[in-house]
């Protein structure tokens, strides 16, 4: 279960934030890009393009207005809004773990609507888009989905997981040019080294862009941001493409490819951080016991009188105690008188 103080705060105020999201989705559904809003999808208003002549990949593209249109297909990029519950986004600063499919390393984001009605409609649009591709792959039994809406939940609310791979295999990429990773995505060249090791390519199909919206005097203003600033509880808009990718003989997988993530607001985070913080209580009436130091043996075997003993201080720590340092003893050889030569020895006191 995804959990953090901010997420728990958002869930505790789910009615307030689901209404806020529903209003945002209604606003987007009435704008210029309403035809690509997932929450408005009731039937397939797009065409299917065979990206590869051998039928290894089918993509949803914009319908061409005229049969004579030779400008080429354009991918239909859909949009959906929601609150982030999990984000596996760059920057990549640790070594990647080896996987069975080397090009399967990916970034992803999970969003929820907290019960917003329009978000639930967007989740259902997943099946509408997949049904559009069914005739081209040979039937429903030949296509699976990388994300199952029936299993994706945050608490009791549906979620959507949208992802994109960092790499494309050479067989898929073919003539596609390689694009360098930005410093905000791969500051330590971890991804670049991984791609070189497994002979993979980072292409335009693997690119994801990151934005943040602010409201200016003349309307919305968008700026690019580093992906590390996209955090759970942010309200975001995700742009995504749709395709069916062949996995093996007669089998395809339905993919919703992340194209961009835009932070619409950070109202949950701002509300959470504005909460008053109570000072930590300290119990001062309890007496705390403390025991330090060492236990040393103060019994010394010495046949001479105590008047002949002298205690020297430790030159390093300035200690002047038998129990903490060293005791110098002047010993006289047996049978010698007071005028005999003295022998000086050192006895060290050890901790028990």
N, C-alpha and C positions, 0 to 999 in steps of 0.2 A: 504494500500500500504506500503510495506517494505521501509523504508527510513532511511538514516543516511548519514553523510558527506562522509564516505568511499564508501558506496553503490552508492551514487550520482556521485562520482568521477569515479567509475568503469563503470557506465552506460554512462557517458560522453565520455569514451574512449572505447566503446564497440567493435569497429572494431579491435582495437589493441589486446584486451584481448580474443576475440572470436578466432582470428587467433592463438594466443598462446595456447589456449585450444585445438583447432583442431590439431595442431602439436603434442601436448602431447598425444591425443587420437590415432593419426596415429602411433606414436612411440609404444604405448601400444598394438596396433592391430597387430604389426609386431613382437612382442616379444614372449617369451615362453608361456605366458598366453593368447594368442590371441583367443583361442577357448572359453574363458569365458567372452570376452569383449561384452557387450550388443550391441555396435554399429556394431558388425559383425554378429549379429543374423539374419539369413534369413529363417531358418527353425529350427525345434526342433531337436537338436543333443543330446538329453538326454532321459532318461527313467523316468517313473513315478512310485513312490514307495508308497504303501499304508502304511502310518505310523501306522495306527490303523487297527486292523482286522475288526472292524465294519464299516470302511469307513468314520470315522469322520475327517480324515486328510490325504491329499495326498501331497507328496513332490517330487520335481524334483531331481533326483540323476544321478550320472555318469553312463553311460552304462557299463555293465560288459563285459569284453572281451570274456569270455568263460562261457558256461552254467554251467560248473563245479565249477565256482568261488563261494566259500561259505564264503568269508570274510565279507559279509554283505554290505548293501548299503552305499554309501557315498554321502552326500549332495553336489549338484553342486552349487558352490559359484561363482556368477557372479560379474563383476566389471564394474563400470561406473565412469567417471570423470566429474567434473563440478565446478563452483564457488558457494560457500555457500551464500544463500540469507537469510535464517533463520536457527537457530539452537536451539533446545530445548534439551540440553544435561546436564549431571551432571556437577558439584556436586549439590546434593539436600540439601538445607539448610533451607527450609521453610516447614511448615506442608502441607501435601497434602490435596486437597479438595476432599470431598466424591463424588463418581460418582455412576451411576446406576449399572455399572459393575466394581466391586472393582479391578479385575485383569487387567482392561483396562488402568491403568496408564502406560504411555510410554515415551520414548525419541524418538526424530525424527530430521531429517535434510532435508532441502530443497536446491536443487542445480539447477543451470541454465547453459545453454551454451552460452548465449548472442548471439544466432544466429549461433553458430558453427554447421556445417553440420553434423558432426559425432555425436554430442549430439542429434540432432533431430532424427537420426537413432536409437539411444539408446532408445529414448522415444517410438518410434514405436515398438521396440522389446517387450515392455510391452504386447502388444496384441498377439504377437507370442507365448510368454510363457504361457499366459492365455489360448490360444486356445489348447495348448498341454494338459491342464488339463480338458478341456471341456468333452471329452468322458467318463472320470472317474466319473464326478459328475452328469452326466445324461442330459447334454445339456446346451447351452448358457443361457437359461432362468433361470437356477438354480444357476448361479454364478455371483456375483457382485464384484466390485473392491473397495479396500479401498482408492484408489487414482485414480482420473479420469484425464488422460492427457489433455482432452479437456478443463478442467476447471483450471488446474494448470498453472499459468502464472506469470512471473515477468516482468512488463511492457508488451511488446508484445511478449516476448520470453517464450517458453515452459519451464516448470520446472518438476523436479521429487522429490517426497517426499518419503523418506524411513524411516521406523520406526521399533521399537521393544518394546515389553512390558517388564516392569520390573519383572512381576510375571506371574506364571502359576497356574491355579486352581488345587486343589488336584485331581480332576477327570481327568484332562489332564496329570498331572505330573506322577501320579501313582507311579511307582518304580524309577523314575528319582531322583538322589541324589540332595540335596539342596546345593547350592554354596553360600558362604558368600560374601557380598558386600565388595568391596575394600574401603579403606579410601578416595580415590580420587573420588569415586562415592557417598558414603554415610558417610561423615565425622561425622555427628551428629546423626547417627542411625535413621534418619527419615524414610527411606525405611524399615529398619529392623523392627521397631515398627509397621509400617503400615502393613507389611506382617504378623506379629504375631497377630495383631488385627483381620484380616480377614482370617486367616489360609491359607495364600498363600505361594507358594514356588518360590524361585528364582533359576532357573535351568540353565544348560548349554545352553539351547535354548534361554534364556533371556540375555545371556552374550554378551556384545559388547566390542571390543578392540579398542584402540586409538593409532595411530602412527604418526610419522613425518619422512619424507624422506629428506635426505641431499645427496649431490653428493660428493663422496670422490674420491681419486686418482684412485681407482680400480673399481669405479662404485657407484651405489646407496647404501646408508647406511640407515637402518631403526632403529628407537628407539621408545620406548613407551613413551607417554606423558600423562599428565592429560587432561581429556576432556574439562576442562575450557579454555584451550589454543586454542581450535578450534573456530574460529570466522567468522562472515560474511565477504565476499570478499576473504577468503582463497580458493585457488584451492585445491580440495581434490579428493581422490579416495575412493569410497564407495564399500565395498564388501557386497553382499546380497544373501540370499537364497530365494527360491520361493516355495509357498505351497498354497493349497486350504484348508481352515478350515471350518468345518461345523458349521453353526450358529443355525440352527433349523431343523425341519423336511423338508428335500428336498431342503435346501438352504445352499450355501457355499459362502465364501468370499475369493477373491484372495489377497494374502499378499506378499509383498516384504519385507523380514525381514533383518534389518540391522545387519551385523555381525562385521564389523569394519569400521573405518574412518581413513584415512591417509592423513595428510596435505602434499601436493606435493610442494607447495611454497606459499609465502606470498607477491608476487610481487605487488599486488594492494596496500596493506597496506604500503609497503616500499616506493612505489612511492608517495602515499598520504602524508606520514609523512615527506618526503623530500622536499615538497613544501615550498617555502619561506613564512614566516608569517609576515604580515604587522603589525607594532605596532598600538595600539589603539590611535586614535587622541583625545586629550583633549582640549576643548575650554577654554583657560585661560583668555580671555578678558571679560567674563561675570562675573559681581559681584554677588556673591551668598549671599542672605539674610539669616539671622539666628536669631531666637528668642528663648531665653531660660529663665529659672527662673520662678518666681511667682509674682502675683500681690497681695499686702497686703494692708490692711486698716491702714492708718497712723493717723487717727483721734482718739484721746484718750480723754476720759472724766476725767478731773483732775482739782479740785478746787484749788490746790496748785500752787505756782509759779514754773516757769520752772527752777529756780535755785536749787530747791529741787529734781529735777529729776536726776537720774543716769542711764546710759545705761551699762548693763553688757554684756560681750562677751559670746557667746555660748561655753561651755566647750568642746564640742565634735568636732565642725567644726571650731571654732575660728572666728565665725561671730560677727561683732560689729555694726550691723545695725538694726534699728527698723523694717524695711521692711523684714529682713531675720531671725530675731530671737525673742528675748524675751526682754521685757522692765520691769525693776523693778521700782515700784513707792512707795515712802514713803508717807503714808497718815496719817494725824493727825485726831483724833476723833473730831467731832464737839464740839465747845465750849471750847476746850482745848487750852492752850497757847503754846508758843514755847518750854517751859520746859516739855511739856507732853510727855508721852511715845509714840514712833512711832510704827506703825503697818506696816509690810512689806508684800506686796502681789505681786503676779506675774500675768501678763496679757500675754496671748499667741497670737501671730499674726498668723492667719490662711490664707491659700491660698484661693482666691475666687473661 
